Amino acid sequence: MDADENNYKLNNMRVELKEIIQSSQWHQLSTNEITRHLETDLETGLSESEVAKRQSHFGANELKAKPGTSPIVKFLQQFNQPLLYILLIAGAIKALIGQWVNAWVIWGVTLINAIIGFIQESKAESAIAALASSVRTNATILRNGKKIQVPSTELVPGDIVLLASGDKVPADLRLVQTRNLQINESALTGESIAVEKNSQPVNPDIPLAERTNMAYAGSFVTFGTGSGIVVAIGEATETGRLSQLIEQGTSLKTPLTRKFDKFSRTLLYIILGIATLTFAVGLGYGNSWAEMFEAAVAFAVSAIPEGLPAVVTVTLAIGVSRMARRHAIVRKLPAVETLGGATVICSDKTGTLTENQMTVQGIYAGGQYYTVTGVGYAPSGEILLHEKQVDLNTSPVLVECLVAGLLCNDARLEQKDEQWQVIGDPTEGALIAAANKIGFNKSNLEREIPRLDVIPFESEFQYMATLHQGKKLSPNTHHSALSTTHSSLSTIYIKGSVEAIVKSCRQMLDAEGKIVPIQANTIHSSVNAMAQQGLRVLAFAKKNVPTTKNSLDHGDIQNDLIFLGLQGMIDPPRSEAIIAVQACIEAGIKVKMITGDHAVTAQAIAKRMGFNKNGEVMAFTGQQLAQMDNQQLKTAVEDGVVFARVAPEQKLRIVEALQSKGEIVAMTGDGVNDAPALKQADIGIAMGGAGTEVAKEASDMILTDDNFASIQAAVEEGRTVYRNLLKAIAFILPVNGGESMTILISVLFARVLPILSLQVLWLNMVNSIAMTVPLAFEPSSKRVMQQPPRNPRQPLLSGNLIKRIGVISIFNWILIFGMFEWIRQTTGNIDLGRTMAIQALVVGRVFYLLSISKLSAMIIDTIRAVR
């Protein structure tokens, strides 16, 4: 084949691949169709020459990191503020006329503000780089009929990749062969439990989380083996599509920065207009250009609140420190205030609202339903029947059910740093914890009843089985209820899906441990009742066999099983998160759950936690959202409380739909799939413990304890920060108002200036900052979380605040002008008059500071308490 023909062939393949990728059809195609499209061989793979050609056409299997802004440009961008323009120009003109001291003071103010801003924004966006590193690995592949290892960057479409437990999936694969293959895709789909994989085609419209014949780049193989054909590399993978969503995401300004920008522009126009008027009027009175320029500069400097950016930064920085003490690390300073103004919190379920530890909460055995207390993998808790602790000696079937879950189990529990952790499958960890609550120890029990053989769980059969040597338990096991394990018989314990177990059972144990005919209808009714509570239900059975049997096969499990019971488990909600959700709802904040889990489970958790709108927990699935237009989606996000099985693009659409309705959206997440929505949200909140680096880099804030209660605490701190900011503005602006009124009126009436520009800069930069900082330390009000969120459209300066600033500005003008005129007329010393005018203003500010701080209220309360 000549080069032109080969290029033509590859171009056609490239077009064909692009069409398939865009329509996401790989999962619905058969193995033969895929090998035909990709022109590959399942037995030998691609040849080296074919790989080289495809690499030149498709490029490397890697994600391109977005170039960041250079530090110099980022520093210069700090001067791109309307109010700083005036100061820079004023400083330049001062330098031109030889007043270098004044020029350097003015420039120093702008430089300090720029340095503060640069430090806070010094971290470049690196989410794409983190995402790229998350998919780099080595891959075991077939080429030229040989099994070799290559860097994942060298993979091309059509390569045959071999997967084993512990491997990171190097590219998007269409699986062609599996053996007990389970893959953890939680970072991509939000599903916390590993997904069982197979090679059968599935429906074209099935959600990404349910495409059981696909393995996606960046996910991890947790169990079994398999092989697949590379169908997408680099930017064409699902992870690559996420990187493009992150790049395309709009970096929204926070509500605070938007309001400050609007305030700055308005103030800029007013100052320029009045400064020009001052200059013109002064010239009209016959004053010199130099005098009038000094007056105009003095007015501009007096009207600009130079200390305000520094005070805002200090106030936000104090908020950052307070939040850090409450497990919330702020990466971007304005995010402190943004969270306080949040009107909607979209929270992930697993690990944030829940414990991220599967827990058995209900057991059905012998026709009775038992309640299990305790949370997580810790052995603390009890098993109750009719709200009373069970007597294990009279509950043999309960003991048998728990023993089956303990022995037919490959996981183990370990205690690290006073925390219990599961090594293995979380579901099996929950079964161990349940048995531990009645005093069983897995290691001891395995020594008493050793395992002889095992049939691992396979999705085809939907069960796991273990064969155990028959042996009497030693006295220290102290559970006489295990009377059915005899030395003359070995026992097969089986766990699996209800359908798989019940169909092989003809008998069951009743409440007294006697063998009776199975009551399948009653069992299925109990399963439905447990499923409605959001519990994941497993069935348990056993079969006694001769001690001469030392191996298992599937034929042993097909009949004559004795049904033991059901265990229902769930990842339970955190108790503190339930309280925090209710606190947010009482504070007028809408809380919505966005999860990759199933809708029934998510709704059950939402009901337990008090999520509702008008008493109803309305849930939407990703499939439903995909069929909605923008208007329907806006209605859905308004009415919906739970959004389950959602894709990354849908999370992004949910956030955008809420923002289009004027909501201030806080979004939590921990996976790669959450990164686009985290970046788009007004404030993105990543999980510090379970969160991926991609999610952390796309976020504005990181929770160190992965707990929703910390979000509620951070909201409280954010509201306090905003309230303290308003106090700071109410304290600073009246000084600027009094100063500018003094200069303006002096010019209009041809009077000597009572204050000069250098004095004004000292007042605004030194005195204002020093006196305003205490307001930043004001503690939270007890009622801060009992008030609704402020209206996002409310301006920075409300009508009442403007009135207060106006009244205090007039008072300050009277104080400055009055003191200056009194000293000038009594002593004739203008410089002394200016000095005394400044000192009088400072004294007046002390009293005003006390009047708006909580200190005065505390003093009054103390006096009342003493009386």
C-alpha positions in Angstrom: 0.0 0.0 0.0 1.5 3.3 -1.0 1.7 6.4 1.3 -1.2 8.3 -0.4 -3.5 5.3 -0.1 -2.5 4.8 3.5 -3.1 8.5 4.3 -6.5 8.3 2.6 -7.4 5.2 4.6 -6.3 6.9 7.9 -8.2 10.1 7.1 -11.3 8.1 6.4 -10.8 6.3 9.7 -10.3 9.6 11.5 -13.6 11.0 10.1 -15.4 7.7 11.0 -13.9 7.8 14.5 -14.9 11.4 15.0 -18.5 10.7 14.0 -18.7 7.7 16.4 -17.1 9.6 19.2 -19.4 12.6 18.8 -22.4 10.4 18.8 -21.0 8.3 21.7 -21.8 5.0 19.9 -19.0 2.7 21.1 -21.0 1.1 23.9 -23.8 0.0 21.5 -21.5 -1.6 18.9 -20.5 -5.3 18.9 -16.9 -6.4 19.2 -16.8 -7.3 15.5 -18.1 -3.9 14.5 -15.4 -2.2 16.6 -12.6 -4.3 15.2 -13.8 -3.5 11.7 -14.1 0.3 12.4 -10.6 0.4 14.0 -9.0 -2.3 11.7 -7.3 -4.1 14.5 -6.8 -7.8 15.6 -7.8 -9.0 19.0 -5.2 -11.7 19.0 -2.1 -9.8 17.8 -3.0 -6.1 18.1 -1.5 -3.5 15.8 1.9 -3.7 14.1 4.6 -1.2 15.0 4.4 0.4 11.5 0.7 0.9 11.8 1.1 2.4 15.3 3.6 4.9 13.9 1.2 6.0 11.1 -1.7 6.4 13.6 0.5 8.4 16.0 1.3 10.8 13.3 -2.4 11.2 12.4 -4.0 11.1 15.9 -1.2 12.6 18.0 -0.2 11.6 21.5 -2.6 10.3 24.1 -2.3 13.3 26.5 -4.2 16.4 27.5 -2.7 19.8 26.7 -2.3 22.1 29.6 -3.6 25.6 29.1 -0.8 28.2 29.2 -1.1 30.4 32.3 -0.8 34.2 32.5 2.8 35.4 33.1 3.5 36.9 36.6 4.3 40.3 35.0 1.0 40.5 33.2 -0.8 39.3 36.3 0.9 42.1 38.4 0.1 44.8 35.8 -3.5 43.6 35.8 -3.8 44.7 39.4 -3.6 48.3 38.3 -6.6 47.8 36.0 -9.0 49.4 38.5 -10.9 52.7 37.8 -10.1 54.4 41.1 -6.4 53.6 40.7 -6.4 55.3 37.3 -7.1 58.7 39.0 -4.3 58.1 41.6 -1.8 57.2 38.9 -2.6 60.2 36.8 -2.6 62.5 39.8 0.8 61.2 40.9 2.2 61.7 37.4 1.0 65.3 37.3 2.4 65.9 40.8 5.8 64.6 39.5 5.7 66.8 36.4 5.3 70.0 38.5 8.1 68.9 40.8 6.1 67.8 43.9 7.9 64.5 44.2 7.0 63.7 47.8 3.3 63.9 47.1 3.9 61.9 43.9 5.7 59.1 45.6 3.1 58.9 48.4 0.3 58.6 45.9 2.2 56.0 43.8 3.1 54.1 47.0 -0.6 53.8 47.8 -1.3 52.2 44.3 1.7 50.0 44.6 0.6 48.6 48.0 -2.8 47.8 46.6 -1.3 46.1 43.5 1.0 43.9 45.6 -1.8 42.8 47.9 -3.9 41.8 44.9 -1.0 40.0 43.2 -0.2 37.9 46.3 -3.9 36.8 46.6 -4.1 35.8 42.9 -0.6 34.4 42.5 -1.7 30.8 41.9 -2.2 30.2 38.2 -5.1 28.1 36.9 -3.7 24.5 36.9 -6.8 22.4 36.7 -6.0 21.2 33.2 -2.4 20.3 34.2 -3.7 18.3 37.1 -6.3 16.6 34.9 -3.5 15.7 32.4 -1.4 14.1 35.2 -4.5 12.1 36.4 -4.5 10.0 33.2 -0.8 9.4 32.6 0.3 5.8 33.4 1.9 2.8 31.9 -0.2 0.4 29.9 0.1 -3.3 29.1 -0.8 -3.9 25.5 -0.7 -6.3 22.6 1.5 -5.3 19.6 2.8 -7.6 16.9 1.3 -10.5 18.9 3.5 -9.8 21.9 2.5 -8.4 25.4 4.5 -5.3 26.2 4.4 -2.3 28.5 4.4 1.3 27.0 3.7 4.8 28.4 0.0 5.7 28.1 1.0 8.7 25.9 2.0 6.2 23.1 -1.4 4.5 22.8 -3.4 4.9 19.5 -7.0 4.0 18.6 -7.1 0.3 17.9 -4.5 -0.8 20.5 -5.5 -3.8 22.6 -5.0 -3.0 26.3 -4.8 -5.7 29.0 -6.3 -4.7 32.4 -5.6 -6.2 35.8 -6.5 -5.3 39.4 -4.7 -2.1 40.5 -4.2 -0.8 37.0 -5.2 2.8 36.0 -7.2 2.8 32.7 -4.9 4.5 30.2 -7.5 5.6 27.6 -11.2 5.1 26.8 -11.6 1.4 26.1 -14.4 -0.7 24.6 -14.1 -3.9 26.7 -14.0 -7.1 24.6 -13.2 -9.6 27.4 -13.8 -9.5 31.2 -13.4 -11.9 34.1 -14.9 -10.5 37.4 -13.8 -7.1 36.2 -14.7 -4.2 38.5 -13.6 -0.6 37.9 -13.9 2.4 40.2 -15.1 5.3 38.1 -16.1 7.6 41.1 -13.9 10.5 39.9 -15.7 10.5 36.6 -19.2 9.5 37.4 -19.6 10.2 41.1 -20.6 6.5 41.8 -18.8 5.6 45.0 -19.0 1.8 44.5 -16.9 0.0 41.9 -18.8 -0.9 38.7 -19.0 -4.5 37.5 -18.0 -4.7 33.8 -18.8 -7.0 30.9 -18.3 -6.9 27.1 -22.0 -7.0 25.9 -23.4 -4.1 23.9 -25.8 -1.8 25.7 -28.5 0.7 24.6 -27.3 3.8 22.9 -29.1 6.3 25.2 -27.8 4.7 28.5 -26.1 7.1 30.9 -22.3 7.1 31.1 -22.3 5.6 34.6 -24.2 2.6 33.4 -22.1 1.8 30.3 -20.9 -1.5 31.7 -18.9 -2.4 28.6 -16.7 0.8 28.6 -13.6 1.6 30.7 -12.7 5.3 30.9 -9.3 7.0 31.1 -8.2 7.8 34.6 -10.4 5.2 36.4 -9.0 2.3 38.4 -9.4 -1.5 38.2 -10.3 -2.7 41.7 -10.9 -6.4 40.9 -10.6 -9.0 38.2 -9.1 -8.8 34.7 -10.1 -7.8 31.2 -9.0 -6.5 27.9 -10.3 -3.7 25.6 -9.8 -1.8 22.4 -8.6 1.8 22.6 -11.5 3.8 21.1 -10.5 7.4 22.2 -7.3 9.1 23.3 -6.3 12.5 24.6 -8.8 15.2 24.1 -11.3 12.7 22.6 -11.7 10.8 25.8 -14.4 11.5 28.4 -11.7 13.0 30.6 -10.5 15.1 27.6 -14.0 16.4 27.1 -14.0 17.5 30.7 -10.8 19.4 30.2 -12.4 21.3 27.4 -15.4 22.1 29.5 -13.0 23.5 32.2 -11.3 25.6 29.6 -14.6 26.9 28.2 -16.0 27.6 31.6 -16.6 31.2 32.4 -14.5 32.6 35.3 -17.2 34.6 36.9 -16.5 37.6 39.0 -17.8 37.2 42.5 -20.8 39.3 43.6 -18.6 41.4 45.8 -16.1 42.2 43.0 -19.0 43.0 40.6 -20.5 45.4 43.1 -17.1 47.0 43.8 -16.5 47.4 40.1 -19.8 49.1 39.7 -19.3 51.3 42.7 -15.8 52.2 41.6 -17.0 53.2 38.1 -19.8 55.4 39.5 -17.5 57.0 42.0 -14.9 57.6 39.2 -17.3 59.5 37.1 -18.5 61.6 40.0 -15.0 62.4 41.2 -13.8 63.4 37.7 -16.8 65.6 37.1 -16.6 67.4 40.5 -12.8 67.7 40.2 -13.1 69.3 36.8 -15.8 71.6 38.2 -13.6 72.6 41.1 -10.7 73.4 38.7 -12.9 75.5 36.4 -14.6 77.4 39.2 -11.3 78.2 40.8 -9.9 79.6 37.6 -13.1 81.6 37.1 -12.4 83.3 40.5 -9.0 84.3 39.2 -6.9 81.7 41.1 -3.7 80.4 39.6 -3.4 77.1 37.6 -1.1 75.7 40.3 -3.5 76.5 43.2 -6.5 75.1 41.4 -4.6 72.0 40.3 -3.7 71.4 44.0 -7.3 71.9 44.9 -8.5 69.5 42.2 -6.0 66.9 43.3 -6.8 67.4 46.9 -10.5 66.9 46.1 -9.8 63.8 44.0 -7.6 62.3 46.7 -10.1 63.2 49.4 -13.0 61.6 47.6 -11.2 58.4 46.7 -11.3 55.9 49.6 -7.7 54.8 49.1 -7.8 52.7 52.2 -10.9 50.8 51.2 -9.1 48.1 49.1 -6.7 47.4 51.9 -9.5 47.3 54.5 -11.5 45.0 52.3 -8.5 42.7 51.8 -7.8 42.7 55.6 -11.4 41.9 56.4 -11.5 39.1 53.9 -8.2 37.8 55.1 -9.5 37.6 58.7 -12.5 35.8 57.3 -10.1 33.3 55.7 -8.4 32.7 59.0 -11.7 32.1 60.8 -12.9 29.7 58.1 -9.7 27.8 58.3 -10.3 27.1 62.0 -13.7 25.7 60.9 -12.2 23.3 58.3 -12.7 25.5 55.2 -9.5 26.6 53.3 -10.2 29.5 51.0 -8.0 29.6 47.8 -9.4 32.8 46.3 -10.0 35.7 48.7 -13.3 37.1 47.4 -14.8 33.7 47.9 -15.0 34.4 51.6 -17.8 36.9 51.1 -19.4 35.0 48.2 -20.3 32.0 50.3 -22.1 34.3 52.7 -24.3 35.5 49.9 -25.1 32.1 48.5 -28.7 31.5 47.8 -28.3 27.9 46.6 -25.9 25.2 47.7 -25.6 22.2 45.3 -24.0 19.4 47.3 -22.6 16.1 46.4 -24.0 13.2 48.4 -21.3 10.7 49.1 -18.9 11.7 51.8 -20.2 15.3 52.1 -23.8 14.7 53.2 -23.1 11.1 54.1 -20.4 9.2 56.1 -18.9 7.5 53.0 -19.0 4.3 55.0 -21.5 1.7 54.1 -23.5 0.7 57.2 -25.9 -2.2 57.7 -29.1 -0.7 59.2 -31.7 -3.4 58.8 -31.7 -7.2 58.9 -34.6 -9.5 57.9 -34.2 -13.0 59.3 -36.6 -15.7 60.4 -39.6 -13.5 59.5 -38.5 -10.7 61.8 -37.0 -7.3 61.1 -34.1 -6.2 63.2 -32.8 -2.6 63.4 -29.0 -2.0 63.6 -27.7 1.1 65.3 -24.3 2.7 64.9 -22.6 4.4 61.9 -19.7 3.3 59.7 -17.2 0.6 60.3 -16.7 1.0 64.0 -17.9 -2.0 66.1 -20.1 0.3 68.3 -23.8 -0.2 68.1 -26.6 -2.6 68.9 -29.0 -4.9 67.1 -32.6 -4.3 68.2 -35.9 -6.1 67.8 -39.0 -4.0 68.6 -36.6 -1.4 70.0 -35.1 -3.8 72.6 -31.7 -5.4 72.4 -31.9 -8.9 71.1 -31.0 -12.0 73.0 -28.6 -13.9 70.7 -29.2 -17.2 72.4 -32.8 -17.0 71.3 -32.1 -15.6 67.9 -30.2 -18.4 66.1 -31.2 -17.3 62.6 -30.0 -13.7 63.2 -26.6 -15.1 64.2 -26.5 -17.4 61.2 -27.2 -14.5 58.8 -24.5 -12.4 60.4 -22.0 -15.3 60.3 -22.7 -15.8 56.6 -21.9 -12.2 55.9 -18.8 -12.4 58.0 -17.3 -15.6 56.4 -18.4 -15.1 52.8 -16.3 -12.0 52.7 -12.9 -11.0 51.4 -12.6 -7.6 53.1 -11.1 -6.7 56.4 -11.3 -3.7 58.8 -8.4 -1.9 60.2 -8.1 0.9 62.8 -5.8 3.8 61.8 -5.6 7.0 63.8 -8.7 6.1 65.8 -10.6 5.7 62.6 -11.9 2.4 61.2 -11.2 1.8 57.6 -12.2 -1.0 55.2 -9.6 -2.8 53.1 -11.6 -4.1 50.2 -15.2 -3.7 49.1 -17.2 -1.2 51.3 -20.2 -3.5 51.1 -18.3 -6.3 52.7 -16.9 -3.9 55.3 -20.4 -3.1 56.4 -21.2 -6.8 56.8 -18.1 -7.2 59.0 -19.0 -4.2 61.2 -22.6 -5.6 61.7 -21.2 -8.9 62.9 -18.7 -7.2 65.1 -21.6 -5.5 67.0 -22.6 -8.8 68.5 -19.1 -9.7 69.4 -17.8 -11.7 66.5 -14.2 -11.4 65.4 -13.5 -12.3 61.7 -10.0 -13.6 62.3 -11.1 -15.8 65.2 -14.1 -17.2 63.4 -12.0 -18.0 60.3 -9.6 -20.0 62.5 -12.6 -21.9 64.1 -14.3 -22.5 60.7 -11.5 -22.3 58.1 -12.3 -21.6 54.4 -11.6 -24.4 52.0 -12.6 -22.9 48.7 -14.3 -19.8 47.2 -16.3 -18.9 44.1 -15.6 -15.1 43.6 -18.5 -12.8 42.8 -19.2 -12.8 39.0 -21.8 -10.5 37.5 -23.1 -13.4 35.4 -24.1 -15.4 38.5 -24.7 -12.5 40.9 -23.4 -14.3 44.0 -20.2 -15.2 46.0 -19.8 -18.5 47.8 -17.3 -19.9 50.3 -16.9 -23.5 51.6 -16.0 -23.9 55.3 -14.7 -26.9 57.2 -17.2 -28.3 59.7 -16.0 -27.8 63.2 -17.5 -27.1 66.6 -16.9 -23.6 67.8 -14.7 -23.3 70.9 -16.3 -22.1 74.2 -14.8 -18.6 73.9 -16.8 -18.0 70.8 -19.8 -18.0 73.2 -22.5 -18.1 70.6 -24.4 -21.3 71.2 -26.9 -20.2 68.5 -24.4 -21.6 65.9 -25.7 -25.0 66.6 -26.1 -25.8 62.9 -22.4 -26.0 62.2 -21.5 -29.6 62.9 -18.2 -31.5 62.8 -19.8 -34.0 60.5 -20.7 -31.5 57.9 -19.0 -28.6 56.1 -21.0 -25.5 55.2 -21.3 -23.4 52.1 -22.1 -19.8 52.8 -23.6 -17.7 49.9 -24.3 -14.0 49.5 -25.6 -12.2 46.5 -28.6 -10.6 44.9 -32.0 -11.5 46.2 -33.1 -12.9 42.8 -30.0 -15.1 42.5 -30.3 -16.5 46.0 -34.0 -17.0 46.5 -34.5 -18.9 43.2 -32.0 -21.6 44.5 -33.7 -21.9 47.9 -36.5 -24.2 48.8 -36.2 -23.8 52.6 -35.4 -21.2 55.2 -34.8 -20.9 58.9 -37.6 -19.5 61.0 -37.2 -17.3 64.1 -36.3 -20.4 66.3 -33.7 -21.7 63.8 -35.9 -24.5 62.5 -35.9 -25.4 58.8 -39.3 -24.5 57.2 -40.5 -24.0 53.5 -39.3 -20.7 52.0 -41.8 -17.8 52.0 -40.7 -16.1 48.8 -43.5 -13.5 48.7 -42.8 -12.4 52.2 -39.1 -12.1 51.5 -39.7 -10.0 48.4 -42.1 -7.7 50.3 -39.4 -7.2 52.9 -36.9 -6.4 50.1 -39.3 -3.8 48.6 -39.8 -2.2 52.1 -36.0 -2.0 52.6 -35.4 -0.6 49.1 -37.9 2.2 49.7 -35.7 3.3 52.6 -32.8 3.5 50.1 -31.1 0.4 51.5 -29.0 -1.8 49.2 -30.2 -5.4 50.0 -28.1 -8.5 49.9 -29.5 -12.0 50.5 -27.7 -14.8 52.5 -28.0 -18.6 52.4 -26.2 -21.7 53.3 -25.9 -25.4 52.4 -24.6 -28.2 54.5 -22.3 -30.7 52.6 -20.2 -33.7 53.6 -16.8 -32.9 55.1 -15.2 -34.9 52.3 -16.0 -32.0 49.9 -13.1 -29.6 49.6 -13.9 -27.7 46.5 -16.7 -25.7 45.0 -18.3 -25.2 41.6 -21.4 -23.4 40.4 -23.4 -26.7 40.4 -23.3 -26.7 44.2 -25.1 -23.5 44.4 -28.0 -24.2 42.0 -30.4 -25.9 44.4 -31.1 -27.0 48.0 -29.9 -23.8 49.6 -31.4 -22.7 53.0 -32.3 -19.1 53.1 -30.9 -17.2 56.1 -32.0 -13.7 55.7 -31.4 -10.2 54.2 -29.1 -7.4 55.2 -29.8 -3.9 54.1 -27.1 -1.2 54.0 -26.7 2.4 53.1 -24.1 5.1 53.3 -25.9 7.0 56.1 -26.2 10.8 56.4 -23.9 12.5 58.8 -25.8 13.6 61.9 -24.0 17.0 61.9 -24.8 17.4 58.2 -28.6 16.9 58.9 -28.4 19.8 61.4 -26.3 21.9 59.0 -28.8 21.4 56.1 -31.7 22.4 58.4 -29.7 25.5 59.5 -29.2 26.5 55.8 -32.8 26.0 55.0 -33.8 28.1 58.0 -31.4 30.8 56.7 -33.3 30.9 53.4 -30.7 28.9 51.4 -31.9 26.3 49.0 -30.0 23.0 49.3 -30.0 20.6 46.4 -28.3 17.2 46.1 -26.4 16.4 42.9 -25.1 12.8 42.8 -24.0 10.0 40.6 -25.9 7.5 42.7 -29.3 6.1 41.9 -32.4 8.3 42.3 -34.1 6.0 44.8 -31.1 6.0 47.2 -30.6 9.7 46.8 -34.3 10.4 47.5 -34.2 8.3 50.6 -31.1 10.1 52.0 -32.7 13.5 51.1 -35.9 12.6 53.0 -33.9 11.6 56.1 -32.0 14.9 56.0 -35.1 17.1 55.6 -34.5 18.1 51.9 -37.8 19.2 50.5 -39.7 21.9 48.6 -43.2 22.4 49.8 -43.0 19.1 51.7 -42.0 17.1 48.5 -38.6 15.6 47.5 -38.7 15.9 43.7 -36.0 14.1 41.9 -34.7 14.2 38.3 -32.4 11.8 36.6 -29.7 12.6 34.1 -31.7 11.0 31.3 -34.7 13.3 32.1 -32.4 16.4 32.1 -30.9 15.4 28.8 -34.3 15.6 27.1 -35.1 19.1 28.5 -34.6 22.4 26.7 -33.2 25.4 28.6 -36.6 26.7 29.7 -37.7 23.2 31.0 -34.3 22.9 32.7 -34.8 26.2 34.5 -38.1 25.0 35.8 -36.6 21.6 36.9 -33.7 23.2 38.8 -36.2 25.4 40.6 -38.5 22.6 41.6 -36.1 19.8 41.9 -34.3 18.8 45.2 -32.4 15.7 44.0 -30.5 15.3 40.7 -29.3 11.7 40.3 -27.2 9.9 37.7 -26.1 13.2 36.2 -23.3 13.6 33.7 -20.6 16.3 34.0 -22.2 18.4 31.3 -25.5 18.2 33.1 -23.9 19.4 36.4 -22.6 22.4 34.5 -26.0 23.0 32.9 -27.7 22.9 36.3 -25.3 25.5 37.7 -25.8 27.8 34.7 -29.6 27.4 34.8 -29.6 28.5 38.5 -27.3 31.4 37.8 -29.6 32.5 34.9 -32.3 32.9 37.5 -30.2 35.3 39.5 -29.1 32.7 42.1 -25.7 32.8 43.8 -24.6 29.2 43.5 -22.2 27.3 45.7 -21.2 23.9 44.3 -19.5 21.1 46.1 -17.6 18.2 44.4 -14.7 15.8 44.7 -14.2 14.2 41.3 -12.9 15.0 37.9 -16.5 15.1 36.7 -17.3 17.9 39.1 -14.5 20.3 37.9 -16.4 22.1 35.1 -19.3 22.9 37.5 -17.0 23.9 40.3 -15.3 26.4 38.1 -18.6 27.8 36.7 -20.2 28.2 40.2 -20.0 31.5 42.0 -18.1 29.5 44.6 -16.7 26.0 44.0 -16.1 23.9 47.1 -13.8 20.8 46.8 -13.3 18.0 49.3 -9.8 18.1 50.8 -9.8 14.4 51.9 -11.5 12.5 49.1 -11.2 15.2 46.4 -9.1 14.8 43.3 -6.4 17.4 42.5 -8.5 18.4 39.5 -11.4 19.3 41.7 -9.2 21.2 44.2 -7.6 23.3 41.5 -10.9 24.2 39.9 -12.4 25.3 43.3 -12.4 28.5 45.3 -12.5 26.7 48.7 -11.5 23.3 50.1 -13.1 21.5 53.0 -10.5 19.7 55.1 -13.0 17.4 56.7 -15.3 16.7 53.6 -18.3 17.6 55.8 -21.4 19.6 54.8 -21.5 21.0 58.4 -18.3 22.9 57.5 -20.1 24.6 54.6 -22.8 25.8 56.9 -20.1 27.2 59.3 -18.4 28.9 56.3 -21.7 30.4 55.2 -22.0 31.9 58.7 -18.5 33.3 58.6 -19.2 34.7 55.0 -22.3 36.5 56.2 -20.3 37.9 59.1 -17.6 39.1 56.8 -20.1 40.9 54.5 -21.7 42.6 57.5 -18.3 43.7 58.8 -17.4 45.0 55.3 -20.6 47.2 55.3 -19.5 48.5 58.7 -16.1 49.3 57.3 -17.6 51.1 54.3 -20.0 53.0 56.6 -17.0 54.1 58.6 -14.6 55.0 55.8 -16.8 56.8 53.2 -18.1 59.5 55.6 -14.5 60.7 56.1 -14.0 60.9 52.3 -17.4 62.7 52.1 -16.5 65.2 54.8 -13.0 65.9 53.3 -14.3 66.3 49.7 -17.2 68.6 50.9 -14.7 70.7 52.8 -12.4 71.2 49.7 -15.3 71.7 47.3 -17.1 74.3 49.4 -13.8 76.1 50.1 -13.2 76.4 46.3 -16.7 77.5 45.5 -16.6 80.2 48.1 -13.0 81.1 47.4 -11.8 80.2 50.9 -8.4 78.8 51.9 -8.2 75.0 51.9 -8.7 73.7 55.4 -6.8 70.5 54.5 -4.2 69.6 52.0 -3.8 66.5 49.8 -0.9 65.0 51.8 -3.0 65.3 55.0 -5.9 63.6 53.2 -3.7 60.7 52.1 -2.5 60.3 55.7 -6.1 60.2 56.9 -7.3 57.8 54.2 -4.3 55.4 54.3 -3.0 55.4 57.8 -5.7 56.6 60.1 -8.6 55.0 58.2 -7.0 51.6 57.9 -5.8 51.5 61.6 -9.2 52.5 62.9 -11.2 50.2 60.6 -9.3 47.0 61.2 -11.1 46.4 64.5 -14.4 46.2 62.7 -13.0 43.2 60.7 -12.7 41.3 63.9 -16.3 41.8 64.9 -17.8 38.3 65.9 -20.8 36.7 64.4 -24.3 37.7 65.4 -26.5 35.1 67.0 -29.1 35.9 64.4 -26.9 35.8 61.3 -28.2 32.4 60.2 -31.8 33.3 61.0 -32.0 35.8 58.2 -32.6 35.1 54.5 -29.8 35.6 52.0 -29.4 39.2 50.8 -30.8 39.9 47.4 -28.0 39.3 44.8 -29.3 42.4 42.9 -29.0 44.6 45.9 -26.4 47.3 45.4 -23.3 47.6 47.6 -24.7 50.8 49.1 -28.3 50.5 50.1 -30.6 53.5 50.6 -30.3 53.5 54.3 -26.5 53.2 54.1 -26.3 56.1 51.7 -28.4 58.2 54.1 -26.1 57.3 57.0 -23.0 58.2 55.0 -24.5 61.5 53.9 -25.4 62.5 57.5 -22.0 61.6 58.9 -20.3 63.3 56.0 -22.1 66.6 56.8 -21.1 66.2 60.5 -17.5 65.6 59.5 -17.5 68.7 57.2 -18.9 70.8 60.0 -16.2 69.4 62.3 -13.3 70.1 59.9 -14.5 73.5 58.7 -15.6 74.7 62.1 -12.3 73.7 63.9 -10.2 75.2 61.0 -12.1 78.5 61.0 -12.0 78.8 64.8 -8.3 78.3 65.1 -7.5 80.5 62.0 -9.7 83.3 63.4 -8.4 83.1 67.0 -4.7 82.5 66.2 -4.3 83.5 62.5 -2.1 80.4 62.1 -3.4 78.5 59.0 -1.1 75.5 59.4 -2.2 75.1 63.1 -5.8 75.4 61.9 -5.3 72.6 59.4 -3.5 70.4 62.0 -6.3 70.9 64.6 -9.0 70.3 61.9 -7.4 66.9 61.2 -7.1 66.0 65.0 -10.8 67.0 65.6 -11.9 64.7 62.8 -9.8 61.8 64.3 -11.5 62.3 67.7 -14.9 62.4 66.1 -14.1 59.2 64.3 -13.3 57.4 67.5 -16.8 58.1 68.9 -18.4 57.1 65.5 -16.4 53.8 65.5 -17.7 53.0 69.0 -21.2 53.7 67.9 -21.2 51.2 65.0 -19.2 48.4 66.6 -20.5 45.7 68.9 -18.1 47.0 71.7 -20.6 49.6 72.7 -23.4 47.1 72.9 -21.2 44.8 75.0 -20.4 47.7 77.4 -24.1 48.5 77.8 -25.0 44.9 78.4 -22.2 44.7 81.1 -23.5 47.8 82.8 -27.0 46.4 82.8 -25.8 43.1 84.2 -23.9 44.9 87.0 -27.1 46.8 87.9 
